[in-house]
């Protein structure tokens, strides 16, 4: 049995290796789990946390978690689509902006939570 040459591998009719497709899907699902965790955290803060002395901190903390959850979910879907298209076309994988967005968002949520706790 001979292996196909690179020119033969690039046929449009040939299906992409399923391992790459599944890896892309696992990454998408990890982002979605992160989004669901943020959503649950926002709902929990809004529902379970006692109001702080300074009005609005609980609402700001809950809304920042929920908005970040929406951004991560939408970003996960668009990144999944872009990576899938790039793999099918044989192009380099696109860079994601999701990591800096999530890092900055979590930093903001952490600062809000820290300030709220200190002022309590």
Beta strands, then each sheet from edge to edge (+ up, - down):
end
